[in-house]
Every structure is written in C-alpha cells, then in structure tokens.
C-alpha cells in the first residue's frame, strides 16, 4: 500500500479533495470558535431592533427578541454538528453490532436478528426517527437517540452484506483452520476489511443526520428552548419568511454547507484509507534461523486422517444435492497423497470437510471422520478448534486471497502461534520470522513488515506454507498450491512441500489437476470422479498399472515433450455430470469407450486387491490394454487448450 504521505498528497492536489478539506475545516473551526467569538452577541436581547431585515449591522437581520440571526447561526454550528456526529456514532455502533451478531452468535440466535434488520430496513428512516422520538421524548437527548437508532438498520444491512463477502475469503478459512475464535476473526479480519465503506457511509449519514435534526427541531421534537440549533432557527425563520427571508435562508445554507462537507469527507476518507493501513508500524526484531522445524508427533498413531463413507450435501430448491458421495481413504504419518480429477469431482469439498470448513446449510456425514484419533463430527467445537489449529495446515489455491490484505504478513503468521501456544506477541513474531526463513523467504525480518500485495505469487505461497508451520502440523492440505504459478516457482513450491514433509514427518494431501505433478511428488494417488474415488493406487505404478479407464484417459491426454506436434491433441469426450444430475450406474459410463449395459445400470464398488490397489470399475483394464481416447477436432482442440 502507498504511504500516508503519498495518499494525502494526491488528495490535496485533486479539486474534490481540497474542496472537501476546505469545507470540513470551515465547519470544524466554526464549531470550535464560533461560540467563543459570537456567543455573547447571539444572546444579546435588543428590544429596539426586533424583527429587523438585513443591514450592515445585522447581515441576516434580527429575531423577535432583537438578537442577531447570523451570530446565532454561527453559534448553533457546534450543537448541530455535535448532535449529528453523536447520532451517527450511535447508529454505526448499533448497526455494526446487529450486522455482525449473526457471525458471532449461534445460528438459532442470529436468524431472528437478521429478520429484525430486514423488517426495520423496509421502513423509511424519517418514519423510524419520528417513532423513536415519541418513545425517547422531546429534547436533544431524545432526538439523538431517535436518529441514531433510526440509522442503525441501514448500517446493519450494510455490515451483513460486507461481512458475508469477506467471510468467503481464503484468509478467513485459514484463520478458522488455525483455530481462531469467531469473535477474534470478526475483530481482526472482518471489521478491518469493511471499515472503509462503513466510514464513507457514516460521513454521508452525518449529512443526513443534520437534515433529520433540522426536521425534528422544526416539528418541535428536537432541541428545546433555551438551546437552539439550525433546525430550530430554520423553524423560527420560516414563521416570518415574508418579513425577513434571510432569517430562514441563513440556517438553510449552513445545513447545506455542513452536509456537503460531510459527504465530500467520505470520498476523502475512502481515498486516504485505500492508500494506507490504519495500523501503526511495529519494529520487528531480526533473528537467525535456529534450526530445522521441530518434527510433528502423532502420539504413536500412524493414521493421521481417516475418512470412511464421507458425504457432503447442500440444499437446493429442487432438494438436497450430494457432490461428495461415499469417499473413503486414510492418510498416514509422513505420507504424501495426491488427489486428482476434473473440476467438480469433489476434491476440494473433501478437503474442506476434513478441515471442518463446510459451513451451514451444507451438511457433512460420515461413518468415520477422524483426525489424529479424534472424531471430528462428534467432538465439541472448542476441542476440534484447538486440534485443527495446532495440527492441521491449509495451503489454498490463490495465495493473494489467502492473506488478510489489511494486515502485515508477520502479524498474520504470529496470530496462529499466539492463539494456541500461550506465548507473548514478541515471541510469536520471532517465531513468524523464523518460519519465513525456514521456507526460504529472503530478508524475513523486513518481509514480515510488508503487506501481502508486496509479495510475489510464489513468495505469498511460501508465506502461506510458513503460516501452516507455526504450530507443528501433522497434516498439510494443499489445495491447488501451484495453479497460479509459473513452472519455475511451481517446482520451488513442490520442493518446499517435500522438504517440509521430510523435516517434520507431516503428512501431505495434495489436490491438483496436474496428474503428472502428483505422480512425481506423492506416494499414492486418489482419482476422483463425480464425487467418488474411482481408483486408489501407488504413484510409482500410476503409468504402468492404472486400471480405471478414467485414470488411463487422464494420463493419455497429458502432452509429452516428444509428441508429434502435427497430430491433434487427445481429449476425453463429453463433460462430467453435474452434482445434481448423477446418472444411474457408473457416472463415467457416458464417456467411457468400454462401457456396457451393466455399467449404466449399476454403480461399481471400490474394491481392493491383495496389493491394496483399489478400483471401482466393472471392466478394469490391465497395463497392456489400450483404451481408445478421442482425438480433438480443430475447434475442440482450441477449447481444450483454453480449458
């Protein structure tokens, strides 16, 4: 992010920025100094100058007691602005609490709040203000509370919308995997990312609050005698507008100028907040790498992750859809397992279910879903959060969205350690720098002070791996960790994962579309299609002993360096079925050249042979059997390359 000096320099140079700052400075100076300078003149009663028109001595004339109208307009600036700001603060705070409550509270308690906000938003703000004014009573206090609570629903709706957009980001999922509590996620990750639009809308709302106060005071529900604000002065001026129009024009112009100043301030605040972080820089100590990462321990148990008959379902208008149906596998300590398959085959959903990241209304069911011997589906959320936060690491596909853009890399890594290990902030920061060094991030102490956008794609992915190593993980789930990287950086990331596995004895679950990469880096390969595992075999025998036609087709469509470039590309005909439209029988039958009536009538079970090789196929092929693969036409070839 650009520095504060650069951001403000750009604002001052723009016509809009200099205008907004000038108007806001004018209103602020008036609110501070006007009562000191013109306070006595505004209160001075002069029976000889009652209801006079504009003159050199009284530019806006006088009121019914002979007091100077211009002086009273200037003095009323303080009360008018203060009341509007206080009302906006009440509205923002109440609205933010209502808008974020569903994210913190249980679902049964959050839904009524959402319903209340939806109902309140349907009513006009002025109508709500009048309703609350009757409840709280007339006067300044009642008007402030009335306008503040009338603004709360719109800020609650805005907060709900912005929070929902942020809650789906990868860095929120990373925080959940790290075991960060809901309240801390809200305060440290969601609110900083929605602060800018809230501030912009708050400044705009301040202008609306000025108008609302003027309306309530005009109706006699706002400021009462002997106090006065612009609304009360406007009401007094309108009573004798035919005698002295300037008496009504003065407070009206003041309301317009102040409202314009607040509205333009919102644009200025957006530019300033967009150019820098609101957090103060902290000096991070430089430390040397103390050694290799401490190996993970599994308490004598070899199986780190056990998945048996996993099913993930989501409700739709047409009923429940189950994109993951009956997945079973195990991951042992120090083992690297690759999961391959086309998009929509259920790879990522399987990993998210294992990490307890499937949010409602999604439903996860399994005969067994154990992590390090702990059943994830029946253990309390507190215990599971602590286990996953210390023993599971997630490396997401897009490294840019894996980090909170408003916080520095070092503080985000340190959060994972301070949340579970009970160490001080300095110790956690030292550990973060050490982990950045362990994943070969140069100048780790300096890099820890930088924001995610200042890292390259490969550097961000390394930092994401370093975040996973903060608490000695037993399992690292890498969901397409090299998709957005070039081949050189891709190789470096894969080598880094292999080194982490070697040094920590952690298991790795690597999800990828690239079957060649999986074959080179993993011990076992799980081939998924249409929400099921269709083949589970050792990576060493993938090219020679793959038995499912789908696995063979995936291998055949991988281009070889020595392939004849004059020949068209090979492709798998057709497309995978949609999750809500799985056919009867084998889901691959419509695309399989070996399919028979049996394949279209009955779905084969995943059967293991004596070597542990599992395959779900009625007609498994041998290493010598050739499976016909379609040849792409010119149009199909272009489409395949683009995909």
N, C-alpha and C positions, 0 to 999 in steps of 0.2 A: 504494500500500500504506500501511496505517496505520503510525504511528511506533512505535518500540520502547517508548516510554513508555506509549502508549495500550494496546499489546498486553499488556504486563506488568501494567498497572493492571487490565485485565479479568481476567487470570489470578488475581491476588491476591484479587480480590473474589469469585471463584467458590469454592464449598466444595471442589470437586475440586482446583483449583489450589492453594489454601492448604494442603490436606492433603498433596498430593504434595511441595510445597516443604518443609513441616514434617518429613515423614518423611525426605526426602533430606538435609535439614540435620542431622537427628539421626544418620543413618548416617555422614555425612561427618565430623561432629565426633567421633563415636566412633572412626572410623578414624584420625583425626589425633591425638587427645589421649588415647585410652584406654591405649595402651602407655606413655605418659609418666606417667600417674596411677596405673594399677593394674599396671604391668609387674612391679614387684618383688613385689607381693602374689601375683600369678599364678604366680610361680616359687618362692615360699617353701614349702619342704617342712616339714611338721609331723607327725612320727610320732605325736604324741598325739591328733591329730584326723583319723585315717584313716577314710574312708567314713562320715562323719557325715551325717545328714539336715539339712534346712533348720533354721536357727536365726537368732537375732538377729545373731550374729557372721558367719555364713555363710548368706546368704539362699537359696542353691541347694545348700547342703551342700558337701562336700569330696570329692576323688577318692581313689584308692588310695594316694597319697603325702601326703595331708592338705592339698593345695593348694585354694584357694578356687575353686569352679566358676564362680561369677558373674564373678569377676575374669578368669578365663581366657576366658570367653565374650566379655567386652568387649574384651580384648586381641586376640582372634582376629578381630575385625572388620576390622582393617587388612589382614591377609594374605588373608582370604576375599574382600573386596571388590576388592583389587588383582588377585588372580589371575583373578577373574571378568571384570574390565574388560579385562585384557590378553588373555584368551581371546577376548572379543568383538571387540576390535580386530583380532586375527589373523583371525577369521572374516569380519569385514566387508571387510578389505583383500583377503584371498584370494578371497572370493566376488565382490567387485566386479571384480577382475582377470579372473576366469573369466567373469563375466557380460558384461563389456564387450569381451573379447577378440574375439568374432566380429564386432563392429562396426569393429574396427581392422585385424584380420588379413585376408588374402585369404580368399575363400570356402572354398577347399580346406583351409586350415588352421583355419578357425573351426568347420567342421562336426564334426570329432572332439571338440572341446571341448564343444560343445552336447550331443553324445551322451554324453560322460562325465558331465556335470552331470545329465542325465536319469536315468542309471543310479544315480548317487550319491544323488539325491533319493528314490529308491524305498526306500532303507534307513532304518530308524529312527535318529534322531540318537544315542541312547544306545548302540546297537549299533556305530555308527561310532566313537564315543568309546572304547569298550572295545577295538575293533580297533586304533585308533591308539595307545592306551595300551600295548598289548603291543609295538607297533613302537618307540615312543619310550622305553619303560621306565618304571618306577615313579618317583615323586617329583614335586615341584612342577613342574619344567620339562616332564617328560613329560605330566603332566595338562593343563597349559596348552596345549601343542601339540595334544594329542589332542582336547580340547574345541573349541579354535579351528578346527581343520581339519574337525571333525565338523559345525560350524555353517556352514562355507563353502558347501556345496551349496545350502542354502536361500537364502542371500543371493545366490548366483549366479543361481538361478532368478528371484528377485525382481528382480534387476538386469536380466536379459534381458527380462522382461516389461515393466518400466517403460521400458527403453530402446527397445523395439520400438514402444511407444505414442508416445513423443516423437519417434522418428525419422521418423514420417509427417507431422509438422507442417510448415507452410509455412516457418517460420523456419529449419528445418534445410535445406530445399530452397534457401532464399535463401543460406544460408551455403555450400552446395555450389556454387551458381552463382557466388558470389563467389570461388571457388577456395580456400576454407579447407580445410586438411588434415583427414583423418579424426580424427587424434589431437586436434587443437585443437577440432574440433566436439564430440568426446567430453568434453573437459575444460571447455570454456567454455559449451556449450549443453545437453548431455545431462545430465551429472552434477549441475549446479545445480538442474535441474528434477526430479530424482529423489532429491535429498538428503533431503527431509523424510521420506518413507516409510522410507528407509534408516535414518535416525536414530531414528525411532519404533520400528522393528523391532529396532534394536540395543539400545535401552534395555530392551525386553521380553526380548530374548535374554539380557541380563545377569542377569535374574532366573532364567531357565532355566539359565544357566551356574552360578549359585550352587547350584542343586539338583544339577546334574551333578557339581560338585566334591564336594558332600556325599556323593553316591553313590560316587564313586571313592575318596574317603578312607575311607568306611565299609567298602569292599571291600579296603582296604589298598593301592590303586594310586595314591592321591593323595599328600597331604602326609605326610612321614615324620618320625619322631622325630629330633631334639628339637622340630621345628616342629609347630604344631598350628593347625587351622582349625576352622570349625564342623562340618564333616563328621566330622573325627576325634574331636572332643568328643562328637558325637552317637553315634558308634560306641561310645565308652567308656561313655557314659551308658546305652545300651541293654543293655550287658553286665550291668549291675546295676540294671535298671529296677525290679525288685521290692523292692530295698533302698532306693533313692532315686529315684523317678520324676522329681523336679525336675531331676536332673542331665541327663536326656535332654530334658526339656521346655525348658530354657533355650536351648541351641543351636538347637532346632527353631523356637522363637518368633523367634530372631534371623534365621534364614533366611527365615521368612515376612515379617517386617517389612522386611528389605532387599529381598526380591523384590518386595513390594508397592510399595516406594519407587521402584524402577527402572521398574516397569510404569506407575505413575502419572506418572513423569517423562516417559515417552513421550508421553502426552497433553498434558502441559505444553509439551514441546518442539514438538509439532505446532502448538499454538496460537501459540507465540512465533514460530516460523519462518513460519507462514502470515501473520503480520501485518507482517513486515518483511523486507527483503532482508539477506542476510548480508554483502553487500559494503559497504565503507566509502565514504562520500560523498567525492567529489573536487570541488574547486572548478574550474569551467571558465571560462576567460577569455572575456570578451565581445569580439567583433571586429566590424568593419564589413564589409559586403559589398564585395568587391574588384572586382567587375565581373561581366560575363556569363560563363557557363560556357564553358570552352575548347572550340572545335569539335572533333569527332572526325575523325580522319583514317583513310582506308581504303587508304592506300598506293597511290593511283591506281586502285584497282579499284572499279568501280561496283557489282558484285554483292556484297552483304553476306552473304546466306544463299541457298544453292542446295540445293533438295530435289528429288530425282529418284527416283520409284518407292519412296517411303518405306512401309515395312510395320512395324507394331508388333504383336507376338504375345505371348500369355500361355498357359501350360499350364493345363489343367483336367482333371478326372477323365475327361471324355469326349474328350480330345485338345486340340490347340492351337487357340486362338481368336485371330483376327486382326481387332481392331476398327478398325485403320487399314490400308488396303489400296491401295497404289499411288498415294500422294499426290505430286504434283509441282508445284512453283512456285518462284519466285525473289523475293527482296526486295532492292531496290537502295538505294543510299545516299540518305538523306533521304526515302525513300518511306514512306507510311503505307498498310498493307494491313489490311483488316478481314476477319475470318473469322466467318461466321455459320452457324447451323444449330441444329436442335433438340438437346436433351440426348442424349448418346450417339452423336453423329455423328462423334466423333473429334477435335474441335477442340483440347481441352486436351492430349490424348495426343500430337498432332502437335507442339505447342509444347514439351512436356516432352521429347520425343525430340530436338528441335533443341537443347535445353539440356543434353542428356546426363543427364537426371534419371529415366530409366526404369531402375528397379532390377531386378536378377535376382529371380525367374526370367524376367522379361519380356525379350523379345528384339527388338532393333531391326535391321532390314536395309534397305538402300537401294542403288540403283545409284550414287548420289552423295548425300552429305550434307556439304556444305562450308560452313564459316563463315569469312568473310574469307579465302577461298582455302585454308583448312586442312581436309583431310578428317577429320571428327570420328570416323569409325568405325575408322580405321586409325592415327591418331596416338596416341602414348603418353598415358596418363592425366595425367602430370605436365605435358606441354606443353599438353594440352587444358584442364587446370585453370587454368593461367596465362592462356590466351587467353580463356576464358569469364569468368574472374574480373575481367578488365580491360575486356572489350569487350562483354559481354552483361549486361543488366539484366532482372530478372523482377519484375513487379508482380502479386501474387497477388490472388485474388478476395476473401478475407476478411482485411482489414487487421489484425484482432485476433490472428489466428494467424500473421501474417507476421513478428512480432517475438517474441523470447525474453522471456517475462513476468518473468523474474528479473533482467534486466539493463536498465540505463538506455538510452534511445534514443541518446544521444550515443556511448556506448561501442560500440553495435552498428554504427552508421554508421562509426565510426573503424576498426573491425576490417577492413572491406573495403579501406581505403587502406593501413593498416599491413601488411597481409598481402602486398601486391603492389608497393607503391611504395617500400619501404625507408625510410620516414620515421619520426620519433620519435612517441611516443604523444601528446605535446603538439601536434605539427604535425598529426597525424591528427585530433585533437579540434578544432583550429581549423578544419580543412577541413570537418569534420562540421557545425559551426555555420554555416559559410559556405554549405554546401549546403542546410541548413534554411532559411536566409534566402532562398536563391535560389528555393525553392518556396513562398515567402510564408508561412512559419510565423512568427507574431509572437513576439517575445521569445525568439529562437532560443537564446541562451546559457542562459536559465532552463529552456526546454523540453528542452534536451539533458540536463538533470539529472533529468528526470522518467521515470517508467516508462510502458510502453505503455498501461496501463489509464487513465492520467491524460490521454490524448489522446482527442479525439472521433474518430468514424469517418472523417470527411474529413481531419482532421489526421493520423491514422495513415497514410492513403493517401498524403498528401503526403510524409510522412516516408519511406514505402517508396520513392517515386519519388526522393527525395533520396539514399537508400542506393544506388540504381542509378546515380546521377550521380557517385558518389565516385570512379570510375575512368574517366571519359570513355567511356561505352558507345557502341558502333557500332550496336547493335540493342537496342531495348526491347521485350520481350514483355509485354504487358498482358493478363492472363487475367481477364476479367470485373472490371475495376477499379472499376466503378461500380454493381455489382449491389446492394450493401447500403447504398447512399447515397440520400438524398433528391434530388429533381431539381435543387435549387439547388446542392448540393455536387457532384452529378454533373457539372453544367455547369462548375463551377470546376476539377474534376479533368481533364476533357477539354480545357479551355482551357490548363491547365498542361502537359499532354502535348503539345499543339500548340505551345506556346511553347518547350518543351524541344527539340522537333524543329526548330523554326525556328532556335534559337540554337546547337544543337550539330550540326546536319545528320545526326542519328542517324535510322536507320530505325525504324519502329514496326510491330509486329504486334499488332493489337488484336482480341482474341477477345470476342465478345459475342453475346447472344441478341437484342439490340435492333437490327434491321436499319436502323431509321430513324437511330439514332445513328451507325452505321457509315457510312451513306450521306452523312452531314453532315461527318464528320471524316476520312475516308480517301480515298485516291486510287483504290484498286482494292478489289474485294470478291471474296472467295472463298466460295462457297456449298458447304457440306459436307453430305453425307447418307450415312448408313450407311458411314462410313469412307472415303468418296471425295469428291473435288471434282467437283461436278456442273456448276458454272458459275464462270467467272472473267471478270469484266468491269469496265470503269471505273465508279467510283462515280457519276460525272456522268451516265451513261446508265442507271443502275440502274432508274429508274422508267419509262423510255421504251423501253429496248432489252433488258430481261431476256427470255431465250428459253426457259429451262427451266421447265416447269410448276411445279416445286417453288419456284423463286425467285419466280415470279409469285404463288404461293399465300402465301408468306411476306409479300409486300408487301400482298396483299389483306386479310390478317387483322389488319393494324395499324390500330387505330381512328383515325379522323380527327376533328378537333375539330368540324367542321361536319356530322358524320354524324347521321342521323336516330336519336334515342335510342329511338324506338318500335320500330325494326327490331331483330331479334335479331342477335347477334354472328356474324360469319363464322368458320369454323374449317376446319382441314384434317382430313378424316375419317381414322379409324384411328390407328395408332401406328407409330413407326419400328421396324424389325425389331431383334431382339436381336443382339448381336455374334456369337453362336454359331449364329444361325439366319438368315443372309443367304440370300434366295431366289436361284434361278437367274434370270438376266436382270437387268433393271433393278430395283434394290431399291425404287424408288418406284412401281413399276407397280401394286401393290395399292392405292395411294391416289390414283393419277393418273387423271383423267377422260378423258385422251387415249390411254391405254394400249391396245396391240393385242397380238396373239399374238407378234409379233416382240419386243416389249418384255419379254414374260415368258419368252422363250427365249434371248435373247442380251443381254449387258450392253454398252451403247454405249461407245465410246472417247471420251475428252476431246479434241475436235477444235477447232483454232483456225482462224479466218477470216483474211482479209487485214489486218484491224484488230487482231489479237491477241486478239479476244474468243473465249474457249474455252467450249464447252458439250458436255456428254455426254448426248445425247438423240436418240432415233430420230425424234422428231416435234417439233423445236424450233418454238416459236411466234414470231410476229412482234410488233412493237409494237402492231399493231391487233387482233390475235387475242385474244378474250376466253376465259379459262379458267374454267370453272364452279367455284365454290367452295361447299362445303356451308354451309347455314345451321344454326346450332346450335339445338337444342330448348331448352326451359327448363332441364332437368336438365343437358344438355350445356353450356349457356351458363354455368351456375354452376361446373361442373367446369373449364371453360376459363379462367374468370376466376381461380379458385383456383390453377390451374397457372401 
